Amino acid sequence: MTDNDKLLTLDETVEFMCDELGYPTSKPALQRKRRNGGGPKFTRVGTRPLYRKSDLRAFVAALPVFETTGQERA
């Protein structure tokens, strides 16, 4: 198993996304996105949601990039 395939717990995911990817998030935000959609891919082991580092990197890389705030509304 490579480091990218390592499964992270919710706490580890928040730490990885904030500290290593520079994407500010929280446990409630990830829980909400898991329930409503729009968040990173995840898997479950029993009832525990787990996230792969590769999926988290892909999620952040796919976010839109804007040059001005006016582009957000386009």
Residue pairs with C-beta under 8 A, 6 or more apart in sequence:
3 53
4 52
4 53
4 54
4 57
5 52
5 53
5 54
6 52
6 53
7 43
7 45
7 50
7 51
7 52
8 16
8 50
8 51
8 52
8 53
8 56
9 48
9 50
10 27
10 30
10 31
10 48
10 49
10 51
11 27
13 30
13 51
13 56
14 25
14 26
14 27
14 30
16 53
16 56
17 23
17 24
17 25
17 56
17 60
18 24
18 25
21 56
21 57
21 60
22 60
23 60
23 63
30 39
30 40
32 39
33 39
33 40
34 42
34 49
39 59
40 51
40 55
40 56
40 58
40 59
41 51
41 52
41 55
41 58
41 59
42 49
42 50
42 51
42 55
43 49
43 50
43 51
43 52
44 50
66 72
